[in-house]
Amino acid sequence: MTTEAEIKQALASVKYPGYSRDIVSFGLVKQIAVANGAASVEIQLTSGTPEIAHQVKAESSRAIQGIPGIKGVFVDVRLPADGARSSNPQAAWSNQTKVPGISRIVAVASGKGGVGKSTTSVNLACALQHLGASVGLLDCDIYGPSIPLMMGVHQRPTVNEQEKLVPPSNHGVKLMSMGFLLDGDSPVIWRGPMIMKTIQQFVTAVAWGTLDYLLVDLPPGTGDAQLSLCQTVPLDGGVIVTTPQEASLGVVRKGIGMFEKVNVPILGIIENMSHFTTPSGERFEIFGHGGGKAMAHKLKIPFLGEIPIYTEIRAGGDAGVPVVVSHPATAPAQAFLAVARQLQQNPRLVI
C-alpha cells in the first residue's frame, strides 16, 4: 500500500522552475492523502505565474504516477492571490462564478439518507438528456458512491493532453465519481479537507466539455461537507428530494436552510416514493402522500412532481440502465421526464 511518505519522496524529485531546490524542501507541499490507489496533493506556491503552476502540476503528477500501485492522481496547485501568500483553502474559488463550458450546475440534495436521492439524480440526468440537453452527472458522495452502479459504468477515467480527467459516459451522460477510482468495495478513509479538494478537482480538473447541465449528486445530510461543497462549487440552484413521511419532511427544512445559508437558490422539491400501485390497481400510500407538495406550497418553493414506487425504477438502477433509458414510454420514466420538464422551465435555468 502506497504511503504519504512515498508520495512525498516522489515529489522531492520535482524542482521548482528556475531553482535547484525541490518543492518539498521549499515547504510548498501542504497536504497529502492516499487511499486505495488514489492520491490527492495540495501544493501552495508563494509566488510565480500560471505557467509555473502548470509546470509544477505536470511534473508532480508524473512523479506520483510513477509510484507502483497509484491509479489516480489529483494535484491541486494554488497561486497566491495578488502576489500575497494565502492559506485559505478556497482562495482559488473566491471569485469564480462559472466553470467554462458548463451552462448550469444544479445540486440534488436530501436532508437525510434513504430517500432515493441518487436514484432521482440518475434518472433526472437521463431525462434531461432524453429531452435534448447535454448533461453531466457528478457523484459527490465520496464515502458511498453509487452512480457507477446505477449508470452501468466501471471503467477508470483516462487523462487527456491537458492533464485533465476524461469523464466516462453512458446513456449519453458524462460521469465522474470516486467509485471509478476505487477497487471493488474498498472504503475511502479521508478527512474533510481532502474530500473537498477532490470535489473541487472533479469540477475543475475534469474535461467536461460543453454541457447544458451538470447535476451534482450531494451526499445525504446538511453537515460541514455539504456546506463547504455548496460554497465551493458555483451552483445555479439546488433541488431537494424527500419522501412524504414526516421524518423526511422534518429535515427538508434543514436542507433548505443549508442552501439559503450559502445563497444557493432552491429550484424545487421532488416527492419520491409518493405511493405504490399493485398490478391489480390498488393504491397504497406507504409513506403517506402529498407531504412534499404541501411543504413546497407552505415554503413558496416550486413543486417539481411526484415519483411513485415502481419496481422498474429499482431494477433499472441495479442493472445500470435507468428506467428513463430502458423504457422511456412507461409510467415510471414519464414521472421523471415530467420532473425534468418542470425543472427546465425554471427561469433560473433558462439557457
VEXKE-492771 format. One record per residue (C-alpha): z, y, x; residue in three letters. Coordinates in steps of 0.1 Angstrom, whole numbers. Each point is the difference from the previous one (the first is absolute). Layout:
# residues N
    zz    yy    xx resn
     Z     Y     X  ala
...
This chain:
# residues 351
    zz    yy    xx resn
     0     0     0  met
   -10    34    14  thr
    29    23     7  thr
     3    38     1  glu
     6    -2    37  ala
   -34   -17     5  glu
   -17    27   -20  ile
    18    27    20  lys
   -10   -18    32  gln
   -37     0   -11  ala
     2    37    -9  leu
    13     7    35  ala
   -36    -6    12  ser
   -13    29   -21  val
    -2    31    22  lys
     3    35   -16  tyr
   -35    15     4  pro
    -2    21    33  gly
    33   -14    13  tyr
    10   -30    21  ser
    31    -7   -22  arg
    -1   -22   -31  asp
    10    10   -35  ile
    31   -21     1  val
    15    17    31  ser
    -9    33   -16  phe
    22   -10   -29  gly
   -28     4   -26  leu
     4   -34   -16  val
    25     7   -28  lys
     1   -32   -21  gln
   -12   -36     2  ile
     2   -26   -26  ala
   -15   -35     0  val
     1   -28   -26  ala
   -22   -30    -7  asn
   -27    10    24  gly
    -2    36   -13  ala
    10    29    23  ala
     7    36    -9  ser
     5    27    26  val
     7    37    -3  glu
   -10    23    29  ile
    10    36     0  gln
   -19    23    23  leu
    16    32    12  thr
   -33    17     7  ser
   -37    -7     1  gly
   -31     0   -22  thr
   -14   -23   -27  pro
   -22   -15    27  glu
    30    -9    21  ile
    17   -15   -30  ala
   -30   -21    -8  his
    -2   -12    36  gln
    37    -9     1  val
    -3   -18   -34  lys
   -31   -20    11  ala
    15   -11    33  glu
    34    -8   -16  ser
   -17   -21   -27  ser
   -20   -20    27  arg
    31    -6    20  ala
    19   -14   -29  ile
   -29   -21   -12  gln
     0   -17    33  gly
    34   -15    -6  ile
    -2   -37   -11  pro
    11    -4   -36  gly
    -8    35   -11  ile
   -24     0   -30  lys
     5    35   -15  gly
     6    33    18  val
    10    34   -15  phe
     3    29    25  val
    10    34   -14  asp
    -5    28    26  val
    13    34   -10  arg
    -7    34    15  leu
    26    27    -1  pro
    -4    26   -28  ala
   -14    33    14  asp
     7   -12    35  gly
    37    -4    -6  ala
    20   -33     3  arg
     5   -15   -34  ser
    24   -28   -10  ser
    -9     0   -37  asn
   -14   -35    -8  pro
   -22    15   -27  gln
   -12    31    19  ala
   -35   -13     2  ala
    -1    -1   -38  trp
    17    33    -7  ser
   -33    19    -7  asn
   -22   -28   -12  gln
   -12     1   -35  thr
   -28   -25    -1  lys
   -13   -30    19  val
   -37     5     9  pro
   -22   -20   -23  gly
    26    -8   -26  ile
    -3    21   -32  ser
    32   -11   -17  arg
    31   -19    11  ile
    21   -15   -29  val
    33   -18     4  ala
    10   -28   -23  val
    38    -3    -2  ala
    28   -16   -19  ser
    37     7    -1  gly
     8   -37     3  lys
   -16   -32    11  gly
   -14   -27   -23  gly
   -20    23   -24  val
   -34   -11    12  gly
    -8    31    21  lys
   -21   -18    26  ser
   -19   -19   -27  thr
    -7    33   -17  thr
   -11    16    32  ser
   -24   -27     8  val
   -16    -1   -35  asn
     0    38    -2  leu
   -19     2    33  ala
   -25   -26   -11  cys
    -4    18   -34  ala
    -7    33    17  leu
   -26   -17    22  gln
   -15   -17   -31  his
    -4    35   -16  leu
   -21    11    30  gly
    26    16    24  ala
     3    -8    37  ser
    36   -13     4  val
    25    -9    27  gly
    34   -17    -5  leu
    28     5    25  leu
    29   -25    -2  asp
    31    19    11  cys
    24   -28    -7  asp
     6    -8    36  ile
    27   -25    -6  tyr
   -16   -19   -28  gly
   -38     6     0  pro
   -18   -18   -29  ser
   -33    18    -1  ile
   -17   -25    24  pro
     8   -29   -23  leu
   -10    19   -32  met
   -33    12    14  met
    -8   -33    18  gly
    -3    15    35  val
    18   -16    30  his
   -22    12    29  gln
    13    24    27  arg
   -15    35     2  pro
   -24     7    28  thr
    -1    31    22  val
   -30    23     2  asn
   -13    21    29  glu
    23    29   -11  gln
    29   -23     4  glu
     8     0   -37  lys
     8   -30   -21  leu
   -29   -11   -22  val
    15   -10   -33  pro
   -11   -33   -14  pro
   -14     1   -36  ser
    -4   -22   -30  asn
   -12     5   -35  his
   -14    34    11  gly
    34    14    10  val
    11     8    36  lys
    34   -13     9  leu
    28     5    25  met
    33   -18     1  ser
    26   -11    25  met
    -7   -35   -13  gly
   -33     0    19  phe
    19     3    33  leu
    26   -27    -6  leu
     0   -37     6  asp
     7   -20   -32  gly
    33     9   -15  asp
    14    17    31  ser
    24    28   -10  pro
    -2    36    12  val
    33    11    15  ile
    -5    36     7  trp
    21    31    -6  arg
   -10    29   -22  gly
   -16    23    27  pro
   -24   -27    12  met
    -9    -8   -36  ile
    -9    36    -6  met
   -21     2    31  lys
   -19   -31    -9  thr
    -7    14   -35  ile
   -12    33    15  gln
   -25   -19    22  gln
   -11   -21   -29  phe
   -13    32   -15  val
   -12    20    30  thr
    -9   -28    25  ala
   -21   -21   -25  val
   -37     6    -4  ala
     1     4   -38  trp
   -33    17    -1  gly
    -8    20   -31  thr
    22    -9   -30  leu
     3    15   -35  asp
    35   -15    -2  tyr
    25   -15    23  leu
    28   -17   -20  leu
    33    -4    19  val
    21   -29   -12  asp
    35    12     7  leu
    29   -24     6  pro
    24    -2   -29  pro
    30    24    -3  gly
     6    36     8  thr
    18    -1    34  gly
    -6    19    32  asp
   -31   -20     9  ala
   -17     9   -33  gln
    10    37     3  leu
   -12     2    36  ser
   -33   -16    -9  leu
    -6    24   -28  cys
     7    29    24  gln
   -22   -15    27  thr
   -31   -11   -19  val
   -19    29   -17  pro
     2   -13   -35  leu
   -19    15   -29  asp
    22   -17   -26  gly
    22   -29    -9  gly
    -2   -27   -27  val
    32   -17   -13  ile
    -1   -37   -11  val
    28   -12   -23  thr
     7   -27   -25  thr
    12     9   -35  pro
    36   -12     5  gln
    28    26     5  glu
    10   -14    34  ala
   -35    10    13  ser
    -2    32   -19  leu
    33    11    13  gly
   -13     2    36  val
   -33    15   -11  val
    18    33     0  arg
    10    -6    36  lys
   -36    -7     9  gly
   -11    32   -17  ile
    28    19    17  gly
   -12   -14    34  met
   -35    14    -6  phe
    14    33   -12  glu
    22     3    31  lys
   -30    -1    23  val
   -22    21   -22  asn
   -24   -29    -9  val
   -15     5   -35  pro
     6   -29   -25  ile
   -33   -13   -14  leu
    14   -23   -26  gly
    20   -31   -10  ile
   -14   -35    -5  ile
    20   -24   -21  glu
    -5   -35    14  asn
    10   -32   -18  met
    -1    18   -33  ser
    -2   -31   -21  his
   -13   -36    -1  phe
   -23   -15   -26  thr
    -2   -38    -4  thr
   -33   -19    -4  pro
     8    -2   -37  ser
     2    38    -2  gly
    38     3    -3  glu
    13    30    19  arg
    33     1    20  phe
    14    32    15  glu
    19   -18    28  ile
    13    31    17  phe
    -1    23   -30  gly
   -29    23    -7  his
   -10    36     1  gly
    26    11    24  gly
   -25    13    26  gly
   -19    20   -25  lys
    32    15   -15  ala
    12     9    35  met
   -33    17     8  ala
     1    20   -32  his
    36    10     6  lys
    -7    12    35  leu
   -33    15    -9  lys
   -19   -23    24  ile
   -34   -16    -7  pro
     2   -35   -13  phe
   -27   -20    16  leu
     2   -31   -21  gly
    15   -35    -7  glu
    -6   -32    20  ile
     9   -30   -21  pro
    11   -33    16  ile
   -30   -22     6  tyr
    -1   -33    19  thr
   -34    11    14  glu
    16    29    18  ile
    25   -22    18  arg
   -27   -26     8  ala
   -24    26    13  gly
    26    13    24  gly
    10   -34    13  asp
   -37    -9     5  ala
    -8    32    18  gly
   -25    10   -27  val
    14    27   -23  pro
    -8    -4   -37  val
   -19    32     0  val
   -24   -16    25  val
    -1   -36   -14  ser
    -2     8   -37  his
    -6    38    -5  pro
   -10    -4   -37  ala
    33   -17   -10  thr
    30    16   -16  ala
    22    -1    32  pro
   -27    17    20  ala
    -7    25   -27  gln
    36    11     0  ala
    -2     9    37  phe
   -34    17    -5  leu
    14    21   -28  ala
    29    11    23  val
   -25     8    28  ala
   -21    22   -24  arg
    31    19   -10  gln
     9     6    36  leu
   -34    12     9  gln
     2    26   -28  gln
    31    16    15  asn
   -10    36    10  pro
    16    -4    33  arg
   -23   -29     9  leu
   -33    14   -11  val
   -23    -4    30  ile
